[in-house]
Amino acid sequence: MCGTCGCGQPEKPQQRIIELEKDLLDENNHYAHENRQYFQEHNILAINFVSSPGAGKTTLLVKTIEALKNHFSIAVIEGDQQTDLDAQQIAATGAKVKQINTGKSCHLDAHQIGHAIKDLVLEKNSILFIENVGNLICPAMFDLGETQRVALLSVTEGDNKPLKYPDMFHSADLMIINKTDLLPHVDFNIVECSDYAKRINPSIQLMTISATKSDGMDDWLGWLSRAR
Amino acid sequence: MCGTCGCGQPEKPQQRIIELEKDLLDENNHYAHENRQYFQEHNILAINFVSSPGAGKTTLLVKTIEALKNHFSIAVIEGDQQTDLDAQQIAATGAKVKQINTGKSCHLDAHQIGHAIKDLVLEKNSILFIENVGNLICPAMFDLGETQRVALLSVTEGDNKPLKYPDMFHSADLMIINKTDLLPHVDFNIVECSDYAKRINPSIQLMTISATKSDGMDDWLGWLSRAR
């Protein structure tokens, strides 16, 4: 009978879920370790971009590639449930891109990344951007072996998101507050949002940008330069 | 060895995942059937609200409750990974509210809803709003026994989301395009977005609103009235 709540209904397969999750995460961590070793050996900066759907990951990536493509070899892994719409935008910049469609799955995993980096044939001293599936929950649990995890939050989503989705902001190295050009039209307090993020993750770094208007890009490109 | 891709790495526990997912969904469908029967027997309109984080579900709910609370008994189930911030907003309207924190989990399930409706002691001929976890992927798979599923999409998220997250829009009865007050400031084509949604789900109904500005509320309240 139901062991979760004592309601007398048939038991949920909780124990099986917990065991399978542990196996999945253990396996994922094994692949993530391999990816991380590969990135270190080849001096590759690998950035895992995470956010809600539509927070501006692709727009920021396109602007970033345009700014850096004459200085660095850049490759991109695009994670989406369906379509290659984002990969088409990236390909138009001239960067190498590999699309991963996750189907029913809600996140990228380290095994998929291991295959993608072989397909992409990354150069030494290059930059790899991984655009994860738009989802503030599930991708938090899956280490991809990335050098840095960057969480984008759009000002249209509300300033309390770090409290409501704590795992994601706890696991991120940097939170970028994006779409600051829309601040005059929405109810969003940057100071409060930053305080919430620091409450969840005292070591998180913070930045504000408007990717569409190219505001704050110098801060972002400077951060990337230091991360290398 | 890896049966997914033939890469020679240890096999992923794919078969176990598929079996467990089937068990979980079968079990969920059993509880969903019970909930649906309960709603039908008591003539309760149960609406399952789904969207990305920050698309405006709570704001729309507060406005809807304010408009209807003198005419109907209204209860709300709030699904969030963490915090009861949304439930506090709902409670301030005077509506009955039950918070469910899902922790590591990325969606509400029908078993949780079954417990919550017992705790709420719903009245006959009442309306139950279920605000699901902000996530465009996982909640699509879990029938809660609802009368209608309503997907909110904010114009700040981009008009291609029905193509990128097809399961959610395929499973919805109504897509509400929200935050139309921000249309002058973002790149979003309502006609194209509607075409994409119809391509995924030819029977989906469509509506545009601005919950914060109360634009389109008559259409929405009319739809709710017909749904009863």
Interface residues (C-beta under 8 A of the other chain):
Chain A: C2 T4 C5 C7 Q9 P10 K12 P13 R16 I17 L20 D23 L24 E27 Y31 S52 P53 G54 D80 Q81 Q82 T83 L85 K104 C106 H111 G114 H115 V133 G134 N135 L136 I137 C138 M141 S154 T156 E157 G158 N160 K161 L163 K164 Y165 P166 D167 K179 D181 L182 H185 V186 D187 T212
Chain B: C5 C7 Q9 P10 K12 P13 R16 I17 L20 D23 L24 E27 Y31 S52 P53 G54 D80 Q81 Q82 T83 L85 K104 C106 H111 G114 H115 V133 G134 N135 L136 I137 C138 M141 S154 T156 E157 G158 N160 K161 L163 K164 Y165 P166 D167 K179 D181 L182 H185 V186 D187 T212
